[in-house]
Amino acid sequence: EADDSEAMRARMVKEYKAELMHPYYAAERGLVDDVIDPAETRAVLIASLAMLKTKHADLPSRKHGNPPQ
Protein backbone atom coordinates (compact mmCIF):
# COMPACT_ATOMS: atom_id res chain seq x y z
CA GLU A 1 0.00 0.00 0.00
CA ALA A 2 2.89 2.37 0.70
CA ASP A 3 4.18 1.84 -2.83
CA ASP A 4 0.78 2.78 -4.25
CA SER A 5 0.57 5.98 -2.23
CA GLU A 6 4.13 6.97 -3.18
CA ALA A 7 3.39 6.28 -6.85
CA MET A 8 0.16 8.28 -6.65
CA ARG A 9 1.96 11.15 -4.91
CA ALA A 10 4.70 11.16 -7.56
CA ARG A 11 2.06 11.18 -10.32
CA MET A 12 0.17 14.04 -8.68
CA VAL A 13 3.36 16.08 -8.21
CA LYS A 14 4.24 15.53 -11.86
CA GLU A 15 0.76 16.65 -12.98
CA TYR A 16 0.89 19.71 -10.71
CA LYS A 17 4.24 20.78 -12.09
CA ALA A 18 3.11 20.24 -15.69
CA GLU A 19 -0.12 22.20 -15.27
CA LEU A 20 0.67 24.93 -12.76
CA MET A 21 4.41 25.49 -12.50
CA HIS A 22 4.98 27.80 -15.43
CA PRO A 23 4.91 31.60 -15.77
CA TYR A 24 1.93 31.57 -18.12
CA TYR A 25 -0.42 30.22 -15.41
CA ALA A 26 -0.49 33.59 -13.62
CA ALA A 27 -0.70 35.49 -16.91
CA GLU A 28 -3.71 33.43 -18.02
CA ARG A 29 -5.53 34.45 -14.86
CA GLY A 30 -4.60 38.13 -15.09
CA LEU A 31 -2.38 38.07 -12.01
CA VAL A 32 0.60 39.56 -13.88
CA ASP A 33 0.72 42.10 -16.69
CA ASP A 34 3.29 40.41 -18.89
CA VAL A 35 5.66 37.46 -19.09
CA ILE A 36 9.06 38.59 -20.31
CA ASP A 37 12.18 36.76 -21.37
CA PRO A 38 14.77 36.81 -18.56
CA ALA A 39 17.30 38.32 -20.97
CA GLU A 40 14.98 41.34 -21.38
CA THR A 41 14.51 41.99 -17.65
CA ARG A 42 16.94 44.91 -17.41
CA ALA A 43 15.56 46.71 -20.47
CA VAL A 44 11.94 46.26 -19.39
CA LEU A 45 12.71 47.42 -15.85
CA ILE A 46 14.55 50.53 -17.09
CA ALA A 47 11.70 51.39 -19.47
CA SER A 48 9.10 50.91 -16.74
CA LEU A 49 10.97 53.07 -14.24
CA ALA A 50 11.54 55.78 -16.87
CA MET A 51 7.81 55.87 -17.56
CA LEU A 52 7.02 56.18 -13.85
CA LYS A 53 9.63 58.92 -13.35
CA THR A 54 7.36 61.58 -14.85
CA LYS A 55 4.10 60.25 -13.40
CA HIS A 56 2.26 62.66 -11.15
CA ALA A 57 -0.57 61.32 -9.02
CA ASP A 58 -3.15 63.90 -8.02
CA LEU A 59 -4.47 63.22 -4.54
CA PRO A 60 -8.16 63.90 -3.91
CA SER A 61 -8.99 66.91 -1.78
CA ARG A 62 -9.91 66.25 1.83
CA LYS A 63 -13.54 66.46 2.81
CA HIS A 64 -12.75 67.57 6.34
CA GLY A 65 -9.84 69.45 7.79
CA ASN A 66 -7.83 68.44 10.80
CA PRO A 67 -8.03 71.48 13.11
CA PRO A 68 -6.03 71.56 16.33
CA GLN A 69 -8.01 71.15 19.52
C-alpha positions, -999 to +999 in steps of 0.1 A: +000+000+000+029+024+007+042+018-028+008+028-043+006+060-022+041+070-032+034+063-068+002+083-066+020+111-049+047+112-076+021+112-103+002+140-087+034+161-082+042+155-119+008+166-130+009+197-107+042+208-121+031+202-157-001+222-153+007+249-128+044+255-125+050+278-154+049+316-158+019+316-181-004+302-154-005+336-136-007+355-169-037+334-180-055+344-149-046+381-151-024+381-120+006+396-139+007+421-167+033+404-189+057+375-191+091+386-203+122+368-214+148+368-186+173+383-210+150+413-214+145+420-177+169+449-174+156+467-205+119+463-194+127+474-159+145+505-171+117+514-195+091+509-167+110+531-142+115+558-169+078+559-176+070+562-138+096+589-133+074+616-148+041+603-134+023+627-112-006+613-090-032+639-080-045+632-045-082+639-039-090+669-018-099+663+018-135+665+028-127+676+063-098+695+078-078+684+108-080+715+131-060+716+163-080+712+195 
